[in-house]
Amino acid sequence: MRTVHIEAKPDHLLRLAKQRDPIGAVAEMVWNALDAEASLVSIDLELNELNGVESVRVTDNGHGMPNASCANYFGGLGGSWKTTAKVSPELKRGLHGHSGQGRLRAFALGEQVRWISVAKAVDGRTERTVISGAVDRPADFEISEPETVEESCGTRVEASVPADFVTRLTHEDTAQQLASTFAPFLAANPDVRIVYQGTLLDPAMVWTDTAEYTVPWSEDVHPAPVLRVIEWPKDVGRVLALCDASGVVLDELSPGIQAPGYHFTAYLLWDGFVERRGDLPLAEMDEIGPLLALARESLRAHVKRREQERRARLIHEWKSEGVYPYAEEPAEPAQAVEREMFDEVATRISRRLPGATQSKRTTLRLLREIIARDPSGLYPVLDELFRLPQSEQEELRRILQRTSLSEVIKATGQVSDRLDFLAALKKLVFEPEISRTVRERSELHRILERETWIFGDAYALMVSDQSLDAVLTRHLEELGRGSEVGGATPVRREDGRTGIVDLLLGRAHRGSTGREHLVVELKAPRVRIGQSEVAQIKSYAEAIVSDPQFRDARVSWDFWVVSTEMTDIVRRDASAPDRPPGCIAEWGGGVRIWARTWSEIIDDCEARLHFYRERLNHDPAAEHAMEYLRRVHGQAAP
């Protein structure tokens, strides 16, 4: 018996042992067996009556460790023979180990560890050697004298007195995790068998799907690297494993992909990693960084394709079950956009949907209604309903914040509503049986307070149905002269009357400090715009122009009088060749006076919406138009 000593501090050696990772330790023992050209590796746990682990054994039929080499194997830290060998001596397998630290991982399986190894000696004899180590003296290993035996070659690692965390090896997903680790190697070496607790590790029996993609990195690299993706029914821990061409895992990186509920292991197979394996932990920053980026891009494309397939399967199931909230295929672009977002969101949360058919149907209909009206409001509803985990919350936020979907849905919904309103407005002002009953202030005026876009998309309501004094107050506030409001004098028309303005709208000039103010005087549809109506709107304009309190070079004023028709005299003024159509007077200081008909205003609006209407294929039918008034304006709709 002789003792070999590692010149390193015990605490450093125990850090290398990674004692809280027993599954990784088992994997390391198996890799050592495969590096020794084993074709059969068995992992066995001895359990007590409480299902606790008493000991761990890893047995292989590899070529073993000759006694003369054991001092070299166990007495140094680093400098493993595998670093220069690259491949195994006879079968030419790619080698996993290279750092000379693997035997320390055995201390993650137990405080006492023995290696019983049978190998061919230089003189041809078959000899057995026992190497022993203890966690309280991790720098010292005792090596027995060789014993001549008539046995087959191989090594058995025995670990006893395990710590509590070794019970992780008894979890039902341990075999699956090991299968994921060795999947590419087993696929490339079908003659190799790994058995865990009597069960053969066969990735093909546990994976749900697999795919391979060539990664065209460089024309000088032949053969090109291959990305192999294996999907699992349960979470085995996502990694991007860097392997040689035969599937030996040399290092593991983060896959760098978000895909909640999607379980996979990605293996990038390329013999060029063998030459660089000492630098693989820093691979992101060296010359093979672009290769890793291409591999991740292929992985994202794979996951996206799988997600599309899964989504199609789910939607087919929902349709068969009768819970899908859309009866027909989308006939319009706007419907297609809405459907796309619904499908993506609903399939993302499919695992959280209630099992009962009626409850599932109700939940999916609720999602549809929210998406159709306000996609941005969907997240808090889903969070309240399902209490989503953090990873799914982040993914859902990303989906709902995508302007390509949620903003398009909002915009198309707004265009549809505006088209419906224009159709309803035509009925209000043009159809005799309706227009005769529409009163200016109590109905049409109140409706237009909430639809100011009809006078121009950029206008905002400033004053409604208030006096010229209120107009002055808002004017001063918008110009930052609010301090003058308290000392303002009343605004009067020429005849001394106060004057009530139906609507005062305002907008800022884009890219400047100037503003435009629009005063709208509404007339009931049955009232034609004649000289008296023009005189009224001009009196408002005169009151404002003549009052020094309104003067500001940054503000221009437009005054509209609006009704269904106008007299011939007014129409001649509104058609003067030296003024814009509808303008009946222009005064100094940026003041213009207009006579507008509803048909002109509606035509202008439809022209602005024409581009969107063609792409929406929206038909503002009468029932849609009147439903819009009832929904948005309530009792104001006739």
Legacy VTK file of the C-alpha trace (Angstrom):
# vtk DataFile Version 3.0
C-alpha trace
ASCII
DATASET POLYDATA
POINTS 638 float
0.000 0.000 0.000
1.303 3.431 -0.876
-0.142 6.924 -0.570
-0.068 9.606 -3.261
-0.545 13.233 -2.291
-1.975 16.131 -4.288
-0.159 19.401 -3.684
-3.243 21.538 -3.171
-5.256 22.853 -0.258
-8.176 20.642 0.846
-10.756 23.429 0.557
-9.742 23.992 -3.065
-10.049 20.275 -3.820
-13.518 20.124 -2.266
-14.615 23.077 -4.384
-13.533 21.083 -7.432
-15.576 18.144 -6.120
-18.846 20.148 -6.461
-20.299 18.163 -3.595
-23.831 19.449 -4.045
-24.128 18.058 -7.567
-24.453 14.259 -7.247
-26.041 13.865 -10.705
-23.090 15.673 -12.252
-20.762 13.393 -10.291
-22.456 10.268 -11.628
-22.198 11.701 -15.151
-18.486 12.338 -14.596
-17.921 8.720 -13.487
-19.768 7.487 -16.591
-17.704 9.737 -18.869
-14.540 8.342 -17.295
-15.805 4.837 -18.086
-16.570 5.790 -21.691
-13.125 7.378 -22.019
-11.801 3.961 -20.913
-13.664 2.475 -23.919
-16.385 0.799 -21.875
-19.364 -0.599 -23.755
-21.457 -1.165 -20.623
-21.760 1.166 -17.634
-24.101 0.439 -14.724
-25.137 2.860 -11.964
-26.634 1.223 -8.876
-27.900 2.748 -5.643
-28.151 0.827 -2.389
-31.214 2.141 -0.574
-32.313 1.686 3.040
-35.834 1.091 4.294
-36.545 4.840 4.254
-35.473 5.082 0.610
-32.299 6.852 1.649
-29.062 6.250 -0.252
-26.554 4.049 1.581
-24.029 3.765 -1.219
-23.491 4.437 -4.934
-21.729 2.114 -7.395
-20.666 2.888 -10.957
-19.381 -0.212 -12.769
-17.930 -0.436 -16.275
-16.227 -2.968 -18.571
-13.576 -0.579 -19.862
-9.857 -1.244 -19.990
-9.331 -0.252 -16.330
-6.319 1.388 -14.706
-2.987 -0.472 -14.597
-1.364 -0.299 -11.182
1.752 1.342 -12.600
-0.333 4.282 -13.873
-2.489 4.861 -10.799
-0.002 7.122 -9.044
0.030 9.350 -12.108
-3.771 9.300 -12.386
-4.405 10.196 -8.733
-1.310 12.054 -7.638
-1.549 15.167 -9.791
-3.962 18.026 -10.311
-4.275 18.756 -14.000
-2.067 17.443 -16.767
-4.339 14.512 -17.614
-3.142 12.149 -20.342
-6.419 12.917 -22.100
-5.312 16.483 -22.791
-2.813 15.353 -25.412
-4.422 12.062 -26.452
-7.663 13.654 -27.775
-9.128 10.204 -28.599
-9.181 6.813 -26.857
-6.333 4.455 -27.780
-8.212 1.632 -29.569
-11.761 2.712 -30.455
-10.673 6.298 -31.191
-13.581 7.751 -29.265
-13.490 11.430 -28.461
-12.432 11.972 -24.849
-14.535 13.887 -22.356
-12.050 14.386 -19.529
-8.963 16.529 -19.879
-8.369 18.513 -16.684
-7.208 15.712 -14.369
-9.816 16.625 -11.736
-12.629 14.182 -12.493
-11.858 11.733 -9.683
-12.534 14.488 -7.137
-16.167 14.597 -8.275
-16.658 11.182 -6.639
-16.694 12.935 -3.222
-20.100 14.350 -4.207
-21.402 10.750 -3.940
-19.999 9.830 -0.542
-17.413 10.620 2.093
-15.571 7.330 1.482
-14.717 6.351 -2.102
-12.991 3.283 -3.564
-11.949 2.510 -7.140
-11.573 -1.230 -7.761
-9.946 -1.487 -11.164
-8.919 -4.536 -13.168
-6.527 -3.917 -16.060
-3.805 -5.500 -18.171
-0.317 -4.946 -16.816
2.670 -4.274 -19.063
3.739 -7.945 -18.811
0.308 -9.142 -19.934
-0.978 -10.202 -16.525
-4.467 -9.169 -15.428
-4.175 -7.282 -12.142
-6.545 -5.642 -9.700
-5.816 -2.407 -7.890
-7.839 -0.675 -5.180
-7.576 3.092 -4.732
-9.193 4.663 -1.652
-9.950 8.245 -0.709
-11.813 10.096 2.057
-13.423 13.499 2.043
-11.673 14.494 5.275
-8.313 13.979 3.495
-9.113 14.872 -0.132
-5.467 15.420 -1.056
-4.413 11.831 -0.216
-5.243 8.630 -2.066
-4.078 5.161 -0.986
-3.126 2.755 -3.773
-2.939 -0.982 -3.067
-0.320 -3.338 -4.411
-1.420 -5.112 -7.607
-3.156 -8.466 -7.226
-3.103 -10.949 -10.071
-6.650 -12.075 -10.907
-8.588 -14.018 -13.517
-11.242 -11.374 -14.165
-12.460 -9.222 -16.998
-11.107 -5.694 -17.194
-13.142 -2.822 -15.858
-13.568 -0.407 -12.966
-16.049 -0.147 -10.146
-16.402 3.093 -8.192
-17.939 2.619 -4.733
-19.031 5.654 -2.706
-20.380 5.248 0.835
-21.427 7.475 3.736
-23.288 9.838 1.387
-24.482 13.296 2.395
-28.186 14.151 2.422
-28.172 15.807 -0.998
-27.216 12.478 -2.637
-30.884 11.485 -2.244
-31.453 13.582 -5.373
-30.306 10.488 -7.246
-33.537 8.752 -6.226
-35.765 11.318 -7.942
-37.799 9.940 -10.817
-36.306 12.377 -13.354
-32.662 11.424 -12.654
-32.591 8.794 -15.391
-34.059 11.321 -17.802
-31.448 13.932 -16.912
-28.681 11.388 -17.478
-30.316 10.353 -20.751
-30.259 13.970 -21.883
-26.568 14.251 -21.016
-25.535 11.144 -22.943
-28.134 11.300 -25.727
-25.838 12.444 -28.561
-23.103 10.008 -27.552
-25.519 7.067 -27.347
-27.065 8.028 -30.683
-23.601 8.034 -32.308
-22.449 4.852 -30.507
-25.349 2.368 -30.552
-23.132 -0.424 -29.190
-22.751 1.418 -25.856
-25.217 0.755 -23.032
-25.694 2.793 -19.878
-27.947 1.273 -17.214
-29.354 3.246 -14.289
-30.895 1.225 -11.456
-31.558 -1.651 -13.839
-33.097 0.585 -16.548
-31.344 1.025 -19.853
-30.890 4.675 -20.743
-32.390 4.999 -24.192
-32.994 8.632 -25.196
-35.293 7.496 -27.984
-37.643 6.050 -25.344
-37.924 9.297 -23.361
-37.490 12.140 -25.803
-40.592 13.536 -27.458
-38.879 14.670 -30.635
-35.497 15.299 -32.182
-34.163 17.343 -35.067
-30.821 18.148 -36.687
-29.677 21.254 -38.554
-26.445 21.989 -40.380
-24.900 25.229 -39.146
-23.086 26.813 -42.136
-20.429 28.728 -40.279
-17.451 28.861 -42.643
-16.657 27.512 -46.091
-13.287 26.327 -44.716
-14.930 24.037 -42.128
-15.679 20.499 -43.365
-17.818 18.844 -42.294
-19.980 21.716 -41.085
-21.085 21.805 -37.426
-24.433 20.164 -36.683
-27.029 21.337 -34.177
-28.986 18.427 -32.692
-32.063 19.351 -30.649
-33.705 16.762 -28.413
-37.031 17.561 -26.773
-38.130 16.058 -23.470
-41.503 15.641 -21.758
-40.140 17.177 -18.548
-37.646 19.857 -17.614
-34.135 18.403 -17.529
-32.379 21.758 -17.487
-31.747 23.609 -20.732
-28.193 23.707 -22.026
-26.345 24.229 -25.255
-23.817 21.396 -25.066
-20.613 21.707 -27.093
-19.655 18.229 -28.328
-17.216 16.566 -30.648
-18.638 14.947 -33.778
-19.311 11.654 -31.935
-21.419 13.368 -29.275
-18.962 13.608 -26.372
-19.953 16.654 -24.321
-16.928 18.895 -23.800
-18.649 21.911 -22.211
-22.093 23.354 -21.575
-23.357 26.908 -22.182
-26.653 28.674 -21.738
-28.892 28.250 -24.799
-29.879 31.936 -24.553
-33.525 31.437 -25.485
-36.873 32.205 -23.852
-39.491 29.485 -24.363
-41.627 28.813 -21.266
-42.928 25.264 -21.041
-40.587 24.020 -23.745
-38.063 21.372 -22.584
-35.034 20.630 -24.715
-31.313 19.991 -24.791
-29.326 21.383 -27.702
-26.053 19.766 -28.798
-23.648 21.519 -31.135
-21.476 18.780 -32.668
-18.134 19.731 -34.212
-14.674 18.199 -33.927
-13.145 21.673 -33.848
-14.229 21.985 -30.211
-11.711 19.261 -29.257
-8.750 21.485 -30.139
-10.276 24.385 -28.209
-11.763 22.616 -25.198
-9.473 24.361 -22.758
-10.949 27.672 -23.918
-14.578 26.613 -24.300
-15.780 28.380 -21.113
-14.783 31.618 -22.873
-16.038 30.548 -26.294
-18.514 33.447 -26.452
-15.635 35.909 -26.700
-13.231 34.180 -29.058
-13.217 33.350 -32.758
-15.983 30.746 -32.498
-18.408 33.259 -30.985
-20.119 33.725 -34.402
-20.627 29.945 -34.610
-22.444 29.956 -31.274
-24.584 32.884 -32.445
-25.576 30.955 -35.596
-26.374 27.868 -33.531
-28.619 29.879 -31.222
-30.336 31.432 -34.242
-31.060 27.933 -35.599
-32.319 26.909 -32.164
-34.710 29.883 -32.020
-36.025 29.013 -35.482
-36.551 25.421 -34.350
-38.455 26.479 -31.228
-40.580 28.910 -33.243
-41.462 26.165 -35.713
-42.348 23.752 -32.903
-44.444 26.436 -31.224
-46.380 26.996 -34.447
-47.006 23.257 -34.717
-48.120 23.064 -31.078
-50.402 26.054 -31.571
-52.022 24.456 -34.609
-52.630 21.228 -32.664
-54.173 23.084 -29.735
-56.464 25.153 -31.934
-57.587 22.010 -33.751
-58.386 20.403 -30.379
-60.327 23.489 -29.243
-62.338 23.517 -32.452
-63.138 19.824 -32.045
-64.127 20.462 -28.435
-66.320 23.405 -29.440
-64.571 25.981 -27.225
-62.686 27.992 -29.865
-64.378 31.435 -29.963
-64.102 31.982 -33.733
-66.574 30.131 -35.938
-65.095 30.998 -39.340
-61.763 31.857 -40.897
-60.924 35.599 -40.915
-62.347 37.349 -43.966
-60.670 40.707 -43.342
-57.089 41.753 -42.536
-58.166 43.275 -39.226
-59.743 39.989 -38.175
-56.586 38.122 -39.147
-54.441 40.393 -36.943
-56.793 39.951 -34.004
-56.910 36.181 -34.516
-53.110 35.985 -34.635
-52.765 37.648 -31.257
-55.559 35.561 -29.734
-53.966 32.325 -30.939
-50.558 33.297 -29.590
-51.804 34.419 -26.172
-54.325 31.602 -25.704
-51.862 28.866 -26.605
-49.262 30.398 -24.301
-51.583 30.024 -21.320
-53.200 26.783 -22.489
-51.787 24.822 -19.550
-53.598 27.186 -17.187
-57.026 26.971 -18.781
-59.779 25.268 -16.764
-60.458 21.637 -17.591
-64.246 21.851 -17.725
-65.511 22.504 -21.254
-67.926 25.301 -20.328
-65.357 27.103 -18.166
-62.735 26.814 -20.886
-65.189 28.164 -23.472
-66.056 31.130 -21.230
-62.390 31.939 -20.552
-61.448 31.850 -24.234
-64.384 34.095 -25.138
-63.295 36.557 -22.471
-59.787 36.626 -23.975
-61.243 37.265 -27.410
-63.345 40.215 -26.232
-60.437 41.874 -24.413
-58.066 41.429 -27.363
-60.618 42.813 -29.788
-61.106 45.990 -27.732
-57.954 46.660 -25.710
-55.019 44.217 -25.977
-52.977 46.261 -23.495
-55.570 45.524 -20.823
-55.207 41.769 -21.210
-52.122 41.255 -19.047
-53.629 42.304 -15.682
-56.695 40.151 -16.391
-54.581 37.074 -17.114
-52.374 37.691 -14.105
-55.441 37.951 -11.882
-57.032 34.819 -13.352
-54.017 32.519 -13.449
-51.304 33.963 -11.173
-48.685 33.315 -13.818
-45.094 32.421 -12.839
-42.411 35.005 -13.508
-41.126 33.408 -16.739
-44.608 33.323 -18.261
-45.340 36.869 -17.082
-42.271 38.150 -18.925
-43.138 36.220 -22.099
-46.722 37.473 -22.023
-45.595 41.079 -21.535
-43.325 40.718 -24.549
-46.206 39.488 -26.706
-48.628 42.173 -25.571
-46.083 44.962 -26.012
-45.405 44.088 -29.645
-46.662 47.028 -31.687
-46.982 44.802 -34.743
-50.026 43.182 -33.146
-51.512 45.133 -30.258
-51.160 48.562 -31.843
-52.542 47.317 -35.151
-55.553 45.875 -33.338
-56.136 49.171 -31.566
-55.772 51.143 -34.799
-58.035 48.882 -36.824
-60.643 48.916 -34.083
-60.537 52.700 -34.022
-60.891 52.925 -37.806
-63.862 50.542 -37.712
-65.514 52.604 -34.983
-64.967 55.812 -36.943
-66.449 54.326 -40.082
-69.454 53.209 -38.052
-69.817 56.694 -36.598
-69.721 58.335 -40.033
-72.460 55.990 -41.186
-74.517 56.881 -38.096
-73.864 60.610 -38.599
-75.216 60.380 -42.148
-78.442 58.940 -40.800
-78.667 61.668 -38.125
-78.251 64.580 -40.508
-79.604 63.314 -43.826
-82.490 60.922 -43.235
-85.644 63.075 -42.948
-87.458 61.032 -40.310
-84.381 61.231 -38.060
-82.901 64.652 -38.926
-86.223 66.412 -38.207
-86.030 65.244 -34.579
-82.329 65.962 -33.991
-81.862 69.049 -31.837
-78.612 70.941 -31.991
-77.673 71.130 -28.326
-79.246 68.145 -26.648
-78.267 65.511 -29.214
-75.909 66.315 -32.079
-73.774 68.644 -29.974
-73.316 66.148 -27.149
-72.391 63.390 -29.558
-69.755 65.494 -31.316
-68.131 66.425 -28.000
-66.763 62.872 -27.953
-65.991 62.646 -31.672
-63.848 65.739 -32.233
-61.646 63.808 -34.677
-64.301 64.516 -37.300
-63.036 68.129 -37.500
-59.386 67.013 -37.693
-57.381 64.197 -36.118
-55.048 66.477 -34.194
-57.715 68.646 -32.540
-58.562 68.317 -28.850
-61.683 69.657 -27.156
-60.995 72.785 -25.103
-64.456 74.283 -24.447
-67.973 72.950 -25.087
-71.183 74.952 -24.860
-69.631 77.770 -22.829
-69.335 81.536 -23.091
-66.695 83.588 -24.833
-65.273 84.302 -21.375
-64.545 80.559 -20.998
-62.947 80.598 -24.447
-60.625 83.403 -23.315
-59.682 81.495 -20.141
-58.709 78.343 -22.073
-56.895 80.415 -24.677
-54.712 82.072 -22.023
-54.050 78.762 -20.251
-52.893 77.042 -23.442
-50.441 79.872 -24.103
-49.036 79.746 -20.594
-50.660 83.016 -19.593
-52.876 81.585 -16.899
-51.818 84.308 -14.481
-53.849 86.780 -16.579
-57.122 84.866 -16.142
-58.038 86.471 -12.831
-57.752 89.973 -14.270
-59.509 89.281 -17.575
-62.463 91.475 -18.535
-65.689 89.970 -19.985
-65.797 89.272 -23.722
-68.809 90.666 -25.530
-70.179 90.613 -29.063
-70.904 93.890 -30.893
-74.481 93.942 -29.611
-73.257 93.472 -26.035
-74.438 89.914 -25.693
-72.258 87.201 -24.139
-72.374 84.544 -26.856
-72.230 80.780 -26.265
-69.662 78.804 -28.238
-70.694 75.249 -29.159
-67.185 73.792 -29.496
-63.703 75.242 -29.125
-60.996 72.892 -30.379
-57.254 73.383 -30.333
-54.090 71.839 -31.642
-50.412 72.683 -31.609
-48.428 73.240 -34.792
-46.088 70.299 -35.188
-42.486 71.283 -34.553
-43.278 74.843 -33.376
-44.760 76.817 -30.471
-47.749 78.037 -32.512
-51.341 76.876 -32.057
-54.557 76.659 -34.073
-57.942 77.283 -32.491
-61.158 76.130 -34.136
-64.571 77.492 -33.068
-67.492 75.359 -34.320
-71.077 76.619 -34.364
-73.472 73.696 -34.906
-76.903 74.121 -36.455
-79.691 71.582 -36.333
-79.826 69.543 -39.606
-83.062 71.241 -40.678
-81.514 74.745 -40.435
-79.896 76.024 -43.637
-76.812 78.218 -43.304
-77.960 81.666 -44.382
-77.038 85.283 -43.750
-78.181 85.236 -40.101
-76.103 82.104 -39.305
-73.071 83.656 -41.023
-73.631 86.868 -39.091
-73.644 84.937 -35.825
-70.319 83.159 -36.475
-68.794 86.442 -37.693
-69.912 88.146 -34.480
-67.985 85.557 -32.500
-64.937 86.134 -34.679
-65.257 89.894 -34.330
-65.545 89.655 -30.553
-62.341 87.651 -30.340
-60.381 89.663 -32.927
-61.384 92.989 -31.395
-60.496 91.972 -27.825
-56.803 92.708 -27.107
-56.784 89.927 -24.516
-56.869 87.364 -27.352
-54.048 88.866 -29.329
-51.088 86.561 -29.786
-49.044 86.208 -32.973
-48.598 82.480 -32.273
-52.319 81.672 -32.631
-54.468 81.403 -35.756
-58.282 81.181 -35.592
-60.822 79.328 -37.705
-64.586 79.765 -37.242
-66.971 77.182 -38.697
-70.715 77.270 -38.996
-71.968 73.760 -39.826
-75.291 72.386 -41.030
-76.762 70.112 -43.694
-77.333 72.786 -46.336
-76.540 76.425 -47.083
-78.302 79.137 -49.114
-77.166 80.052 -52.595
-75.684 83.371 -51.446
-73.557 81.685 -48.797
-72.507 78.939 -51.219
-71.241 81.585 -53.676
-69.079 83.070 -50.927
-67.875 79.572 -49.958
-66.892 78.894 -53.595
-64.846 82.057 -54.216
-61.843 81.245 -56.452
-59.358 83.208 -54.342
-60.079 81.263 -51.129
-60.017 77.592 -50.074
-63.352 75.770 -50.632
-65.728 76.577 -47.790
-63.920 79.711 -46.639
-66.286 82.680 -46.798
-63.993 85.337 -45.297
-60.330 85.895 -44.373
-59.313 88.615 -41.945
-55.941 89.845 -40.876
-54.143 88.219 -37.959
-54.714 84.641 -39.137
-58.536 84.612 -38.879
-60.704 82.662 -41.338
-64.462 82.095 -41.372
-66.017 78.985 -42.944
-69.416 77.650 -43.907
-69.315 73.831 -43.993
-71.904 71.217 -44.785
-72.018 67.800 -43.185
-71.596 66.136 -46.568
-68.286 67.997 -47.072
-67.047 67.155 -43.587
-68.032 63.492 -43.920
-66.411 63.282 -47.358
-63.180 64.700 -45.914
-63.215 62.142 -43.101
-63.874 59.263 -45.457
-61.013 60.409 -47.647
-58.698 60.316 -44.595
-59.922 56.811 -43.749
-59.980 55.546 -47.335
-56.592 53.846 -47.186
-57.479 51.945 -44.007
-61.007 51.129 -45.120
-59.791 49.305 -48.230
-57.462 47.124 -46.162
-60.024 46.469 -43.465
-62.770 45.627 -45.962
-65.055 47.157 -43.353
-68.676 47.646 -44.348
-70.351 50.089 -41.927
-73.798 48.530 -42.221
-76.749 50.334 -40.690
-77.008 47.959 -37.721
-73.307 48.454 -36.941
-73.652 52.218 -37.210
-76.612 52.491 -34.842
-75.113 49.915 -32.467
-72.043 52.139 -32.226
-74.166 55.110 -31.170
-75.982 53.038 -28.569
-72.736 51.572 -27.225
-70.683 54.757 -27.097
-73.238 57.551 -26.724
-76.044 55.761 -24.901
-79.271 57.729 -24.730
-77.971 60.274 -27.236
-78.679 57.837 -30.066
-82.170 58.262 -31.555
LINES 1 639
638 0 1 2 3 4 5 6 7 8 9 10 11 12 13 14 15 16 17 18 19 20 21 22 23 24 25 26 27 28 29 30 31 32 33 34 35 36 37 38 39 40 41 42 43 44 45 46 47 48 49 50 51 52 53 54 55 56 57 58 59 60 61 62 63 64 65 66 67 68 69 70 71 72 73 74 75 76 77 78 79 80 81 82 83 84 85 86 87 88 89 90 91 92 93 94 95 96 97 98 99 100 101 102 103 104 105 106 107 108 109 110 111 112 113 114 115 116 117 118 119 120 121 122 123 124 125 126 127 128 129 130 131 132 133 134 135 136 137 138 139 140 141 142 143 144 145 146 147 148 149 150 151 152 153 154 155 156 157 158 159 160 161 162 163 164 165 166 167 168 169 170 171 172 173 174 175 176 177 178 179 180 181 182 183 184 185 186 187 188 189 190 191 192 193 194 195 196 197 198 199 200 201 202 203 204 205 206 207 208 209 210 211 212 213 214 215 216 217 218 219 220 221 222 223 224 225 226 227 228 229 230 231 232 233 234 235 236 237 238 239 240 241 242 243 244 245 246 247 248 249 250 251 252 253 254 255 256 257 258 259 260 261 262 263 264 265 266 267 268 269 270 271 272 273 274 275 276 277 278 279 280 281 282 283 284 285 286 287 288 289 290 291 292 293 294 295 296 297 298 299 300 301 302 303 304 305 306 307 308 309 310 311 312 313 314 315 316 317 318 319 320 321 322 323 324 325 326 327 328 329 330 331 332 333 334 335 336 337 338 339 340 341 342 343 344 345 346 347 348 349 350 351 352 353 354 355 356 357 358 359 360 361 362 363 364 365 366 367 368 369 370 371 372 373 374 375 376 377 378 379 380 381 382 383 384 385 386 387 388 389 390 391 392 393 394 395 396 397 398 399 400 401 402 403 404 405 406 407 408 409 410 411 412 413 414 415 416 417 418 419 420 421 422 423 424 425 426 427 428 429 430 431 432 433 434 435 436 437 438 439 440 441 442 443 444 445 446 447 448 449 450 451 452 453 454 455 456 457 458 459 460 461 462 463 464 465 466 467 468 469 470 471 472 473 474 475 476 477 478 479 480 481 482 483 484 485 486 487 488 489 490 491 492 493 494 495 496 497 498 499 500 501 502 503 504 505 506 507 508 509 510 511 512 513 514 515 516 517 518 519 520 521 522 523 524 525 526 527 528 529 530 531 532 533 534 535 536 537 538 539 540 541 542 543 544 545 546 547 548 549 550 551 552 553 554 555 556 557 558 559 560 561 562 563 564 565 566 567 568 569 570 571 572 573 574 575 576 577 578 579 580 581 582 583 584 585 586 587 588 589 590 591 592 593 594 595 596 597 598 599 600 601 602 603 604 605 606 607 608 609 610 611 612 613 614 615 616 617 618 619 620 621 622 623 624 625 626 627 628 629 630 631 632 633 634 635 636 637
